[in-house]
């Protein structure tokens, strides 16, 4: 800020700010979303196949008290 004030007092053009460096850990959100969806689809297919293989036994009937 001080540089700006001094340059204006001297009649010089304002100093240009340096562009901030781009961070190296930028994540491509669309790619991450696609991987997530593909993983969810394959898990759902595997769960459906596993559900078909497992047979659930019938529940025994309850005995009722006759009063």
C-alpha positions as CSV (number, residue, x, y, z in Angstrom):
1,X,0.0,0.0,0.0
2,X,2.9,2.3,0.8
3,X,4.4,1.7,-2.6
4,X,1.1,2.8,-4.2
5,X,1.0,6.0,-2.2
6,X,4.6,6.9,-3.0
7,X,4.3,6.2,-6.7
8,X,1.2,8.4,-6.8
9,X,3.0,11.2,-5.0
10,X,5.9,11.0,-7.5
11,X,3.5,11.0,-10.4
12,X,4.4,7.5,-11.6
13,X,2.0,4.8,-12.7
14,X,0.7,2.5,-10.0
15,X,2.9,-0.6,-9.6
16,X,1.2,-3.8,-10.9
17,X,0.3,-6.5,-8.5
18,X,1.8,-9.9,-9.1
19,X,-0.8,-12.6,-9.9
20,X,-1.1,-15.1,-7.1
21,X,0.5,-18.5,-7.9
22,X,-2.0,-21.2,-8.7
23,X,-2.1,-23.9,-6.0
24,X,-0.8,-27.3,-7.0
25,X,-3.5,-29.2,-5.2
26,X,-6.4,-28.2,-7.4
27,X,-9.0,-31.0,-7.8
28,X,-11.0,-31.6,-10.9
29,X,-14.5,-31.8,-9.4
30,X,-16.1,-33.2,-12.5
31,X,-13.6,-36.1,-12.7
32,X,-14.1,-36.8,-9.0
33,X,-17.8,-36.8,-9.4
34,X,-17.6,-39.2,-12.4
35,X,-15.4,-41.6,-10.4
36,X,-17.8,-41.4,-7.5
37,X,-20.8,-42.3,-9.7
38,X,-19.0,-45.1,-11.4
39,X,-18.0,-46.6,-8.0
40,X,-21.5,-46.3,-6.7
41,X,-22.9,-48.0,-9.8
42,X,-20.6,-50.9,-9.5
43,X,-21.3,-51.3,-5.8
44,X,-25.0,-51.2,-6.4
45,X,-24.7,-53.9,-9.1
46,X,-22.6,-56.1,-6.7
47,X,-25.1,-55.6,-3.9
48,X,-28.0,-56.6,-6.2
49,X,-26.1,-59.8,-7.3
50,X,-25.3,-60.7,-3.7
51,X,-28.9,-60.2,-2.7
52,X,-30.1,-62.6,-5.3
53,X,-27.7,-65.3,-4.1
54,X,-28.8,-65.0,-0.4
55,X,-32.1,-66.7,0.4
56,X,-33.9,-65.4,3.4
57,X,-35.6,-68.1,5.4
58,X,-39.3,-67.8,6.1
59,X,-40.2,-66.5,9.6
60,X,-41.8,-69.1,11.9
61,X,-45.4,-68.4,12.8
62,X,-46.1,-67.1,16.2
63,X,-48.0,-69.2,18.6
64,X,-51.0,-67.3,20.0
65,X,-52.4,-67.8,23.5
66,X,-56.0,-68.9,23.5
67,X,-57.8,-67.3,26.3
